[in-house]
Amino acid sequence: MGKGGIQVFDDKMDGFFSACNLGSQWSLMEGHPYPGGLFASIGQIGMGFGVSSNPPNPRDNSGGIKSPFTDLYEKYVSFQEENRLDELPEGEEGTLKMKKKKAGLKLKIKISNPSLRRLISGGIAGAVSRTAVAPLETIRTHLMVGSRGDSTTEVFNNIMKHDGWKGLFRGNLVNVIRVAPSKAIELFAFDTVNKNLSPKPGEKPKIPLPASLVAGACAGVSSTLCTYPLELVKTRLTIEKDVYNGILDAFVKILRSEGPGELYRGLAPSLIGVIPYAATNYFAYDSLKKTYRRVFKQEKIGNIETLLIGSLAGAISSSATFPLEVARKHMQVGALHGRQVYKNVFHALSSILEQEGIQGLYKGLGPSCLKLVPAAGISFMCYEAMKRILVEDDEES
């Protein structure tokens, strides 16, 4: 008798059987699709009785004897085989995969109005991107106007010394309140104008210029006109933190002491600066997307790719238009602390160039790019992601 086995009647195995290790194992045995040593042992008892590990069909009259454990065997084996993709008939495998795919977590919010979807997506994209780069925006603003130090490190150390980490986010609420609707209007205007100006396949161009270039300029102008007063208040709160007690207090004091026109001081250089910036930014983004699709032959672009493409587009546009941004910041600060008041953007540019040289027009370019480049990438990535989340009522994906 074998080790751990039970011998029945004789050793010659002439019509009788031996059950080795009967019921002694419950681990899954290699080569058997059913669990447990019990059923594995039962499958080995067919010497004299014709019982095998593949029991005959009870309707088959071939003379086989159905084991009392056959029902359990069929239950366990059928359960295992139903979950093995390699044994599924053609068609059922695709159905199972489809069910598994649908089981994944996908957030979808149905909004039927396409304009509303674009506005919501743009607003969320603007709020997320600006909050992420708020410290760099604060440092950049101080460097532009020459307060708190002449280098990024010096400005950062002074802010942390006097105001702590909260000083890096000073004015961010105003920034978010301004940027969220601004970005919503900007991205909405770009998508709308670009869609209407872009020719359909086989059609001739509707305008002599690239559609994305004109659409970007229109987007920048639209958002600037609507949200410029908040931009000015945000700059004042960042620079003159002790003068104002909040957004509302800043609005009231500026209106009382300087008049309504002060809320739009620097609008001309802003418009002059935003047109080339927005035009180059959106044109570069659209061109890079088309290039990516053509090179990699992929219609859909992932989040990481969108982040990189948007960041590169932001680097190109910010570097090309930075001197106008410096002039705009100087004009917004005005005559605070005895600063020079500039008549117009050309006066500001010439005065800065005369007093500080060419480097004065690019003061703060480093932190500006560190802020604008990721901000542009995050903004485009969030916008495209939100457009995939906000879908039409009848849209499947």
Protein Blocks (a to p, Z undefined) as FASTA:
>chain_A
ZZhiacehianonopacdehihkacbdcehiabgcjklmmmmmmmmmnopafbdcdfkbc
nhpacdfklmmmmmmmmmmmmmmmklpcehjlmmmmmmmmmmpccdddddfblklmmmmm
mmmmmmmmmmmmmmmmmmmmmmmnopaiabfklmmmmmmmmnommlmmgoklmmmmmmmm
mmmmmmmmmmmmmmmmpccehiacfbfbdfklmmmmmmmmmmmmmmmmmmmmmmmmmmmm
mlpgbjklmmmmmmmmnojklmmgoklmmmmmmmmmmmmmmmmmmmmmmmmmmmnopabd
cfklmmmmmmmmmmmmmmmmmmmmmmmmmmmnmmghhiacdfblmlmmmmmmmmnojmlm
mgoklmmmmmmmmmmmmmmmmmmmmmmmpccfklcZZ
